[in-house]
């Protein structure tokens, strides 16, 4: 099986448009700065993994993203629609590992574990404390994992696991990590606002 491709979905850090749930605590510019830091850190971890990488972007042009995040990844505009539509549009070629830019504790070992898991299993998931996931990897085209999902809620992970169980697919579960989405989350990573 070929090496899995890492795909990061991110937006350009425009004040008022990025990390909007953090704006009440940090203001437009502060929330955008957190997003910038997290996206840059995520890309650095992806680059260090040595796996093929791709950035699916929104909020600016390809050249702006390449100037911001640098060489290494290929850059593709995100598809229209909800997160499920954007994920389905980015599935091929397989295997693929989707990551977000919201997980300050993401490390190279997590990406290596996910890639290794896909050598033997069809699905790998990094559960998030908030009931979603910080990573999902698939070795087969399972569009049904990303269709009619209540994105952004604590139902995402349980519903994903139910869909897999209904089809007798046993995923590999990685370490549970936390996302940085809300003002209360900032206490966990004081270096983000230092």
C-alpha positions, 0 to 999 in steps of 0.5 A: 500500500502506498504511503498515506497522504496527509490532508490539512483543512485550514483557512487564512488567518484573517481577523474576524474570520478565523477561530471565531469562537475565541473572539469574545476572549481574544478579539479578532486579531488575537483569535486570528493569531492563535489560528496562525500559530496552530496552523503553522505548528500543524504544518511543521509536524506534518512536514517532519513526519515525511509523509506526502502532504496537502493543504486544502485551503479557503479564505485566500489564494494559493499563492498566499497560502504558499507564502504563509505555510511554505514549501512541502505541501501541495495546495488545493482549494477546498470544495464548497459545502459543509465539512462532509462535502469538503472531506468527500471531495478530498478523499482520493487518492487513498489512503488518506489521513485528514487532520485539523489545525485545532490540536496543539498537542499533535505530534509526529508520533501521532501521524506515524501511528496513524500511517502505520495503522492504515497498513493493516486497518481500513480506518484510524481515528484520533478521538477528541475530548469534545466528542469529535476527532482530531484525525481520521484516516481511511484506506478505502473510500467510505463516503458514508463516514462524512455524509449527514453528520452533525458536524461541530457537535459531541455526536460526531465521534459516537456516530462515526463509531456507530456507523463503523460498528454497523458495518463490522469495521473495527477502527484503530483508536489513537490517543484522545487529545483536546482541540483548542476551540473555545476560550476555556480551552486556552487555559490548557496551553498558556503558551498560545497567548504568551 
